[in-house]
Amino acid sequence: MDSLNPELSHLDEKGLPKMVDVSAKPETNRRAEAEAIVTFPEEAWAKLAKNGFTTKKGAIFDVAITAGTMALKKTSETIPFCHPIPIDGSSISIAPDENKRALIVRCSVKTTARTGVEMEAMTGASATGLTLYDMTKSLELGIEISSVRLLSKTGGKSDFKSKND
């Protein structure tokens, strides 16, 4: 690596930002899963749960999953140094956690490419969470999106699995 800090691959030898050259890497099957947590104030959670997680804006899970899928496919358009890569498949789930008054978003993405899909998975989880917020903010503005994180990745040089999962 030719940058000033060998741990930061998106910097050149002068410390300027650059896109990493992946042309010499082999194409491999790659997968990543990310999570986002959307937590609701007590009263808003009670209203949502009572109405089966549907609001006057519609079926919030369906819209949020669609938005997350659209976003993950456009990751390279919003994160400057992400490579545009083919998405071979993706899956987004939303699970209510009554004890935490939260919706747990999980986004899985897979590809066969020279670079991974971690950013796509985190973008999908984030956009899903943001859409859940947008569709429920009329209940209360104290909704929080937190803990957007990578849960796992496989393929490429190294695999990763979160210790907190």
C-alpha positions as CSV (number, residue, x, y, z in Angstrom):
1,M,0.0,0.0,0.0
2,D,1.4,3.3,-1.0
3,S,-0.4,5.7,1.4
4,L,1.0,7.7,4.3
5,N,-1.1,5.5,6.7
6,P,-1.1,1.9,5.4
7,E,-4.3,1.2,7.3
8,L,-6.3,3.8,5.4
9,S,-6.5,2.4,1.8
10,H,-8.5,5.3,0.5
11,L,-5.5,7.7,0.8
12,D,-2.7,8.1,-1.7
13,E,0.9,8.7,-0.9
14,K,0.2,12.4,-0.4
15,G,-2.7,11.7,1.9
16,L,-5.3,12.7,-0.7
17,P,-8.5,10.6,-1.1
18,K,-8.6,8.0,-3.8
19,M,-10.7,5.0,-4.9
20,V,-8.9,1.8,-4.2
21,D,-7.8,-0.1,-7.3
22,V,-9.3,-3.6,-7.1
23,S,-8.5,-4.7,-10.7
24,A,-5.9,-7.2,-9.6
25,K,-8.3,-8.9,-7.0
26,P,-10.1,-12.1,-8.0
27,E,-13.9,-12.1,-8.2
28,T,-15.2,-14.1,-5.3
29,N,-18.6,-14.7,-3.7
30,R,-19.2,-12.0,-1.1
31,R,-21.9,-11.5,1.5
32,A,-22.5,-9.0,4.2
33,E,-25.2,-8.4,6.8
34,A,-25.9,-5.2,8.7
35,E,-28.3,-4.0,11.3
36,A,-30.0,-0.8,12.3
37,I,-32.2,-0.3,15.4
38,V,-35.2,2.1,15.4
39,T,-36.4,2.8,18.9
40,F,-39.7,4.4,19.7
41,P,-41.0,6.4,22.7
42,E,-43.6,4.4,24.7
43,E,-46.7,6.1,23.5
44,A,-45.7,5.9,19.8
45,W,-44.8,2.2,20.2
46,A,-48.1,1.4,21.7
47,K,-49.9,3.1,18.8
48,L,-47.8,1.2,16.3
49,A,-48.2,-2.2,17.9
50,K,-52.0,-1.6,18.3
51,N,-52.3,-0.9,14.6
52,G,-50.2,-3.8,13.5
53,F,-47.3,-1.6,12.4
54,T,-49.5,0.2,9.9
55,T,-50.0,4.0,9.8
56,K,-52.1,6.3,7.8
57,K,-49.2,6.3,5.3
58,G,-49.6,2.6,4.8
59,A,-47.8,-0.6,5.5
60,I,-44.6,0.8,6.9
61,F,-42.5,-2.5,6.6
62,D,-43.3,-2.9,2.9
63,V,-42.4,0.7,2.1
64,A,-39.2,0.7,4.2
65,I,-37.9,-2.6,2.7
66,T,-38.5,-1.2,-0.8
67,A,-36.6,2.0,0.1
68,G,-33.7,0.1,1.7
69,T,-33.4,-2.1,-1.4
70,M,-33.4,0.9,-3.7
71,A,-30.8,2.6,-1.6
72,L,-28.4,-0.4,-1.3
73,K,-28.4,-0.6,-5.1
74,K,-27.2,3.0,-5.3
75,T,-24.5,2.9,-2.6
76,S,-21.7,3.9,-5.0
77,E,-23.7,7.0,-6.0
78,T,-23.8,8.3,-2.4
79,I,-20.5,7.0,-0.8
80,P,-17.8,8.6,-2.9
81,F,-15.2,5.8,-3.0
82,C,-17.5,2.7,-3.2
83,H,-17.2,0.8,-6.4
84,P,-20.4,0.2,-8.4
85,I,-20.8,-3.5,-8.1
86,P,-23.5,-5.9,-9.3
87,I,-25.9,-6.9,-6.6
88,D,-26.7,-10.6,-7.0
89,G,-29.3,-10.6,-4.2
90,S,-30.5,-8.8,-1.1
91,S,-32.9,-9.4,1.8
92,I,-34.2,-7.0,4.4
93,S,-36.2,-8.0,7.4
94,I,-37.8,-5.9,10.1
95,A,-38.5,-7.6,13.5
96,P,-40.4,-5.9,16.4
97,D,-38.7,-6.2,19.8
98,E,-41.4,-5.4,22.3
99,N,-39.0,-5.2,25.3
100,K,-36.9,-2.5,23.7
101,R,-39.8,-0.8,21.9
102,A,-37.7,-1.2,18.8
103,L,-37.8,-2.4,15.2
104,I,-34.7,-4.4,14.4
105,V,-33.7,-4.0,10.7
106,R,-31.4,-6.6,9.1
107,C,-30.1,-6.2,5.6
108,S,-28.2,-8.9,3.8
109,V,-26.5,-8.4,0.4
110,K,-24.6,-10.7,-1.8
111,T,-22.5,-10.4,-4.9
112,T,-19.7,-12.0,-7.0
113,A,-17.2,-9.2,-7.4
114,R,-13.7,-8.0,-6.6
115,T,-14.8,-6.0,-3.6
116,G,-17.3,-6.5,-0.7
117,V,-20.8,-5.4,0.0
118,E,-20.5,-4.2,3.5
119,M,-21.3,-0.6,2.6
120,E,-24.3,-1.8,0.6
121,A,-25.6,-3.7,3.5
122,M,-25.2,-0.8,5.9
123,T,-26.7,1.6,3.4
124,G,-29.7,-0.7,3.0
125,A,-30.2,-1.0,6.8
126,S,-29.8,2.8,7.2
127,A,-32.3,3.7,4.5
128,T,-34.8,1.2,5.9
129,G,-34.5,2.8,9.3
130,L,-34.8,6.3,7.9
131,T,-37.9,5.3,6.0
132,L,-39.4,3.7,9.2
133,Y,-38.7,7.1,10.9
134,D,-40.3,9.0,8.0
135,M,-43.4,6.9,8.0
136,T,-43.9,7.1,11.8
137,K,-42.7,10.5,12.7
138,S,-46.3,11.8,12.9
139,L,-46.7,9.7,16.0
140,E,-43.8,11.4,17.8
141,L,-40.5,12.9,16.8
142,G,-38.5,11.2,19.6
143,I,-37.8,8.2,17.5
144,E,-34.2,7.2,17.4
145,I,-32.2,5.3,14.8
146,S,-29.1,3.7,16.4
147,S,-26.5,1.0,16.2
148,V,-26.1,0.9,12.4
149,R,-23.4,-1.8,12.3
150,L,-21.9,-4.5,10.3
151,L,-22.9,-7.9,11.7
152,S,-20.9,-10.1,9.3
153,K,-19.1,-10.4,6.0
154,T,-17.6,-13.2,4.0
155,G,-15.5,-13.5,0.9
156,G,-12.4,-11.6,-0.1
157,K,-9.3,-11.3,2.1
158,S,-10.9,-11.7,5.5
159,D,-14.2,-12.7,7.0
160,F,-15.9,-10.9,10.0
161,K,-18.6,-11.8,12.5
162,S,-19.7,-9.3,15.2
163,K,-19.0,-10.4,18.7
164,N,-22.2,-8.7,19.8
165,D,-24.5,-10.7,17.6
